[in-house]
Amino acid sequence: MIVYLFDIDGTLVRVGGAGSRSLERVMAARYGIANATRGLQFGGKTDPGLVGEIFQACFGRAPTATETAEVIAAYLEVLEDELDRSIAEARFRVLAGAVETVAWLRGRAEAVLGIATGNVLAGARAKLVRAGLWEPFGFGGYGDDSAVRAELVARAIERAHARLERTPHAVVIVGDTVHDISAARACGATVVAVATGADTRETLTAAEPDALIDSLDELPAWHLARFAERMRA
Ligand SMILES: [Mg+2]
């Protein structure tokens, strides 16, 4: 079997700033801090990692585990509202080829689909449900698992092993940032970078993914070429 682990933001969807607006609302309501995410790079980060960066920038220290949990719980309370606002303002987008490629892979007997995202599980679900893309993914690794991307990717791979009850032929990470690439490398996974998100084609190329595509429309052809011998066997 070939396990695909998809990133969410910049890979499957763009949420039009719903995440940053949600964190800003939380930091304003709880701590009276305005524009708490200004200057922050969100791409490829994890939810708990972002809370850590915000605390460093605002307070000059790391949050406690309790503070991180409380901020994320409050974030989840406003995220749905902000996602719906992005939809109302036509700023929520399902990226080109996402629906079609996920459906195509789902129809392949040799492919298994999961998620590897820095979003906490509830945030991942809120985003993917709105994209009509929650149901195809049976498992994943999330920001709840670790603030470190390579660790949550490792958890997703462990869960894939548990589901398959054997070691897959290949694990393919699909993501839009250099962080997806480095996390895949740390886990010994293959990585397809898609240039629809935070990092440019040039930045992604420099990080040497196994493949670089301009949209998910190109993934089925890559899959067929890469695993042709496997499928003939
Ligand atoms: Mg991403």
Boltz pocket constraint, residues with backbone or C-beta under 6 A from the ligand:
constraints:
  - pocket:
      binder: B
      contacts: [[A, 7], [A, 8], [A, 9], [A, 10], [A, 11], [A, 43], [A, 44], [A, 175], [A, 176], [A, 177], [A, 197]]
      max_distance: 6.0
